[in-house]
Amino acid sequence: MENLLNKRKCILESALELINEQGFHGSPISKVAKNAGVAAGSIYTYFESKEELILGIYEYVSENIKTYVSEKDDETLDFKSRFFNYWKNYTRFFEQNPAQHGFYDQFLNSPFNSESSQQFPNVWHEWSYGFFQSGIDQDAIKNMNPTILAILVNSNINSVVKIKNNFKAKLARNKVDLEEISKLIWEGIKS
């Protein structure tokens, strides 16, 4: 059983790297299989189609984000500290995992992120929702729909990581501290 899980993870990781480099259309199953060092038929053991593979990668990345950020959350801290840790850890996850960041960003802006694919549970979205709901329950942040708060914060984190990656030298030259964005967001959502 563990060998099957390892092979599935190998396929997911290989496809993730390939899609990040070459996009969805530049990553046919045959290339994914070659990159993973498996027969194309092996991929169909785990995924019925390329669309299922892509949805599987999205689920895999979402689980990785949730695990990384949630394991670093300390519920004994005040919510303001938790918020800044959330920001730092989510940013760090994307910075340490550029292929996962690239895939995640690409997926969210693709036709694969369809109405039907959004019907499936997403562990990261559920955890993030709960995180912001806990801030509301503690009266630390505005009483808004936690989904709105998660979208506001998470989309800004995604943008900050993209800007850091694309304009690193320019930001350094101009002494731009993108962490100021987290402070602005906090000021906007705190009670």
Beta strands, then each sheet from edge to edge (+ up, - down):
end
